[in-house]
Amino acid sequence: MSKNKSKNHPKIKTILNDHWEEFKIKYLPGKVPTDMLDHVVDQVEKSMSCGNPENGYAKYKCLDCGEEHVVSFSCKSRFCSRCGKVYVDKWVDKQVDMILDVSHRHMVFTVPEELRGYIYWDRDIIKDLSDKVAELIQRYVDQNGKIHEYEAGIITVVHTFGRDMGFNPHVHALIAEGALDKHHQWKKVGYFSYAYLRKAWQKVLLDIFKERFPGNQKVQNLIRYFYKKYKEGFYVNAESRMNSARGAAKYIGRYLARPAIAEYRILEYDGKKVRFWYEDHKTKKRVELEMSAMKFIGRIIMHIPPKHFKMTRRYGLYRRGYNKRVKKIVALWKYMKRRQLRLIMHHKQTRSLSWRERMIKSFGKDPVRCKKCGKEMVLYEIWHPKYDFLYHIEHTDDSGRYIKGNSWEEDPRYERRKLAREHGAAIPFPGRTGRVV
């Protein structure tokens, strides 16, 4: 995307500026970061054009009756509700093979309302939140393990919205109820001190702000205020417990690409205002809110994460390159405990479903089965606005190379790609009529 692209989207810019203005009054002065604005515009545009064949497609065709079926490329944006669901399904399948088959504890680490605005301005703090959660869990395991040098397994997922779609950053942590000692022996760790979690989280969180804003007197005063007001520490929820790897993966997957609001919670939209409901966390009662459509859209898009930001992070036993060895140790430990041979037998890795398999599973229909004659259609062509025709059953081989009729022929795609690069534009959409590849 061009750096000046956001200038052509005044509505999106106005919406974001309005929300930055709310935090400017309450917290810190500033303006919308240009790179973040461009990224938000890019994500919104991608989700709006998701499923448009002009952004690329694959065509299937029945060679018997000529029936065609065009499958448009998806946008792959986590902001898109459809693509976000696919992303979560694939993530869960992948994690089932990675997560240790032991019980896990789900914890939620919250941030006081007075500090949220500072995080709103400086999104890099969100990474610090995940890192510090992992540190305090590891410290607790170290204290209980003493000389054993235990290492915990931790997965964190960051959320930035609350039930009312307001900016409410918090960290979801999935923690294995066990650890590996220095002799590579698995030890059960099922208890986590609630008092420790609250006080430790309060300290590490306030230490982040103390380091980030050393010269800000308002922040320093807030830190002293919090230590006096919350003598028991900040709120931490550590009640949820999962017994299986798949259960743990599905549970944490719910928070991975979850939209700020589910469609069923929207009660009314008259073209100008939106009315929706949410359940209050404290009172457990239903609360209804009404706001302008622009403000509603602003509340949704302000939760789009920064570009390349990792919503999920792995620590300890779940770090890359270490997990397979730990899984073998846990499997052996479970075998010695239960004497069940199946626990140490090699399990076939979960395979992610293909697009065709997902469609059959969700809708009970085969998308490449001809509606007219019932025969299976074949992949006929693949087109992309940046690369032109990647494949065509009549004009390219399986590697996408142009099939020449004569040795002096040139690939007709070469000229189109050259013109597109020179003008900085996409390759023209072939449309219904098609053209020579």
RABEL-V641971 format. One line per field, one symbol per residue. phi: phi as a letter, one per 40 degrees, with the letter a starting at -180 (. if undefined). psi: psi as a letter, one per 20 degrees, with the letter a starting at -180 (. if undefined). A space follows every 10 residues. Layout:
phi = ???
psi = ???
This chain:
phi = .cccccccbc ccccdccccc cdccccbbci bccccccccc dccccccccc gcccchabbb acccbgcbbc bccccgcccc ccccccdcdc cccccdcbcc cbcbbbbbbc bddcbccccd cbcccccdcc cccccccccc cccccfccfc bcbbbbbcbb bbccgccbca bcbbbcciab cccgbcbcbb bbccccdccc cccccccdcc ccbcbccccc cccccccccb ccgccbbbcc bbcbcccccc cccdccbccc accccccaab gbbbbabacc cccgbcbbbb accccccccc cccccddgcc cbbbbgcccc gbcccccccc cccccccbfb cccbcccccc bcccdccccc ccbgbccbcd ccbgcccbcc abbbccbgcc aadcbbcccg cccccbcccb cccdcccccc cccgbccdcc gccgacc
psi = qqhjhhhjmh gggggghghh hghggheqqa rppghhghgg gghggghhjp jpiijqrppq poigijpqop oqqrijpihp hghhgggggh gghhhhihpp mrqqppqpor pqhiihhhhh hnihhhhhgg ghggghghhg hghhhdiilq proppqppqi qahjjrompr pppoppmrrp aijkppppni ppohgggghg hgghghhghh hhmhjohggh hhghghhggm hjrqpppkhp pphrghgggh ghhhigkprh pqhiiohqoj ihqpprrrpp hgikqpppqp rqhhhgghhg iijpqqpjpo hpqqqcijqq iiggghhhgg ghghghhilo hhhjqpppqp ppqrgghggg ggijqoijpp hgijrpqqog qpqpihiboh qphhiqahij qpophqhiqq oihghghghg ghikrqppph ahhrrp.
